[in-house]
Amino acid sequence: MRDTRIPLFPLNVVLLPGATLPLHIFEPRYRLMVRHCLEHKREFGLILAQDSEVATVGCTAQIVQTLRAYPSGESDILTEGRAVFRAIELLSEKDYHEALVEYLTDDLDSEEMHKEDALMGIFQQCHSMMYSQLWAPSAKDSNWPMSYRMAARLPLELHEKQALLEMRSEPARQDFLRTWLNGVLPRLEQRDRARHRAGSNGHSVN
């Protein structure tokens, strides 16, 4: 059973389930929070905060490794996204933020496998142009929905990642990504053509 009262870390970032995120912890209250999570083996909630607005839906983060501990008490940690939650009530009883949360699950949809097949082709096409190789997910990645795994490999804007996080249907998330990929594909193809032309300028084949 997951804790329904969790430490909360508002940050200008969106963490998706299964994705990794390195963090530099320097504020005293969050150093205290991290120490508490490590001692009690607890997850904390990472939630998008922009300007004066804080989202209500976030993702819990598990500290999987302390990368570096500084003499000042600061630290570099590596976290991994775990479970999507909605903050029901914010609490201010400790030095750091806490929240009472409910965990969100996906709605089941029989269209999922069909949409997954339709998405894979265009994703691999875009991925190969972005990174010069096809996507080869590890066996560990299969613990998470495909949409989250793909989104972690794409340069999505924060509001786009947050929209994905709040969707409670895997087919809906895959529809979102397919639309996004269809929008970016022409720009990637144009960039590749421009690179090819630039690479061939001034050269002749004898």
C-alpha positions in Angstrom: 0.0 0.0 0.0 1.3 3.4 -0.9 1.3 6.3 1.6 -1.6 8.7 1.2 0.3 11.4 3.0 3.5 12.1 1.2 6.3 14.8 1.2 5.7 17.2 -1.7 8.4 18.8 -3.9 6.9 21.6 -6.2 9.3 22.1 -9.1 9.3 23.5 -12.6 9.5 20.0 -14.1 7.2 17.1 -14.9 8.2 13.6 -14.0 6.5 10.7 -15.8 6.2 7.2 -14.4 9.3 5.2 -15.3 11.4 8.2 -16.3 14.6 9.1 -14.4 15.3 12.6 -13.2 18.6 13.8 -11.5 18.0 16.5 -8.9 20.4 18.8 -7.0 19.0 19.3 -3.5 20.2 22.5 -1.8 17.4 24.1 0.1 17.5 23.1 3.8 13.8 22.0 3.9 14.3 19.7 0.9 17.5 18.4 2.3 15.5 17.4 5.4 12.8 15.9 3.1 15.3 13.8 1.2 16.9 12.6 4.4 13.5 11.6 5.7 12.7 9.7 2.5 16.0 7.8 2.5 15.8 6.9 6.2 12.2 5.6 5.9 12.4 4.4 2.3 9.6 6.6 1.2 8.7 8.2 -2.1 8.0 12.0 -2.4 5.6 13.7 -4.7 7.0 15.8 -7.5 4.5 18.3 -8.8 4.7 21.0 -11.5 5.0 24.6 -10.1 5.1 27.5 -12.5 5.1 31.1 -11.3 2.4 31.2 -8.5 0.5 28.2 -9.8 0.9 24.6 -8.7 -0.6 21.6 -10.5 -2.9 19.2 -8.7 -1.7 16.1 -10.5 1.9 14.9 -10.1 4.1 11.8 -9.9 5.8 10.2 -7.0 9.6 9.9 -7.1 11.7 7.1 -5.7 15.3 8.0 -4.8 17.2 5.3 -6.5 20.7 6.6 -5.9 22.6 9.3 -4.1 25.1 10.5 -6.8 27.0 12.9 -4.6 26.9 14.2 -1.0 28.5 17.6 -0.4 30.1 18.7 2.9 27.6 21.6 3.0 24.7 19.1 3.3 23.6 19.5 -0.4 23.3 16.4 -2.5 22.8 15.1 -6.1 20.3 12.4 -6.3 18.8 10.2 -9.0 15.0 9.7 -8.9 12.6 7.5 -10.9 8.9 8.2 -11.4 6.6 5.7 -9.8 2.8 6.5 -9.4 0.5 9.3 -10.6 -1.4 11.1 -7.9 -3.8 13.9 -7.3 -3.2 16.2 -4.3 -6.4 16.5 -2.3 -5.1 18.7 0.5 -1.8 20.5 1.1 -0.3 20.3 4.6 2.0 22.8 6.3 2.9 21.0 9.5 6.5 20.4 8.7 9.4 22.4 7.4 8.7 20.9 3.9 5.4 20.6 2.0 3.2 17.5 2.4 0.0 16.5 0.8 -2.9 14.1 1.3 -3.2 12.3 -2.1 -5.2 9.9 -4.1 -3.5 7.6 -6.6 -4.9 7.6 -10.2 -5.2 4.5 -12.3 -5.8 4.2 -16.0 -9.2 3.4 -17.5 -9.1 0.1 -19.3 -9.6 0.3 -23.1 -9.7 -2.5 -25.6 -8.3 -0.2 -28.3 -4.9 0.0 -26.6 -3.0 -2.7 -28.6 -4.3 -1.4 -31.9 -3.2 2.2 -31.1 0.1 0.9 -29.9 0.9 -0.7 -33.2 -0.2 2.4 -35.1 2.0 4.6 -33.0 5.2 2.6 -33.1 5.9 3.2 -36.8 5.9 7.0 -36.7 7.7 7.0 -33.3 10.6 4.9 -34.7 10.8 7.1 -37.8 11.1 10.3 -35.7 13.4 8.7 -33.1 15.8 7.6 -35.8 16.0 11.1 -37.2 16.4 12.7 -33.7 19.0 10.2 -32.4 20.3 8.4 -35.5 19.1 5.1 -34.2 15.9 3.2 -33.6 14.4 3.0 -30.1 15.4 -0.2 -28.3 13.6 -0.3 -24.9 15.0 -2.5 -22.2 13.0 -5.3 -20.5 12.8 -3.1 -17.4 10.9 -0.4 -19.4 8.0 -2.8 -20.0 6.9 -2.1 -16.4 5.5 1.2 -17.6 2.9 2.1 -20.3 4.3 2.7 -23.7 3.2 6.3 -23.8 5.3 7.3 -20.8 8.3 5.4 -22.2 8.0 7.2 -25.5 7.4 10.6 -24.0 10.6 10.3 -21.9 12.5 10.2 -25.3 10.8 13.2 -26.8 11.4 17.0 -26.4 7.9 17.7 -25.1 7.1 21.1 -23.5 6.2 21.1 -19.8 2.5 21.7 -20.5 2.5 18.8 -22.9 4.1 16.4 -20.3 1.6 17.6 -17.7 -1.3 17.0 -20.1 -0.1 13.4 -20.6 0.3 12.9 -16.9 -3.3 14.0 -16.3 -4.8 11.7 -19.0 -6.2 8.5 -17.5 -6.3 6.4 -20.7 -3.3 4.9 -22.4 -5.0 5.1 -25.8 -5.7 8.8 -25.3 -2.0 9.4 -24.4 -1.0 7.4 -27.5 -3.4 9.5 -29.6 -1.8 12.7 -28.1 1.7 11.4 -29.0 0.8 10.4 -32.5 -0.6 13.8 -33.2 2.5 15.4 -31.8 4.8 13.2 -33.9 2.8 13.9 -37.0 3.3 17.6 -36.4 7.1 17.3 -35.8 7.8 14.8 -38.5 7.7 17.3 -41.5 10.2 19.5 -39.6 12.5 16.6 -38.9 12.4 15.6 -42.6 13.1 19.1 -43.7 16.1 19.3 -41.3 17.5 16.1 -42.7 17.1 17.2 -46.3 18.9 20.5 -45.4 21.7 18.6 -43.7 22.1 16.3 -46.7 22.2 19.3 -49.1 24.8 21.1 -46.9 26.9 18.0 -46.7 27.0 17.6 -50.4 27.8 21.2 -51.3 31.2 21.6 -52.9 31.7 17.9 -53.4 31.6 15.9 -56.6 31.8 12.3 -57.4 34.6 11.3 -59.8 
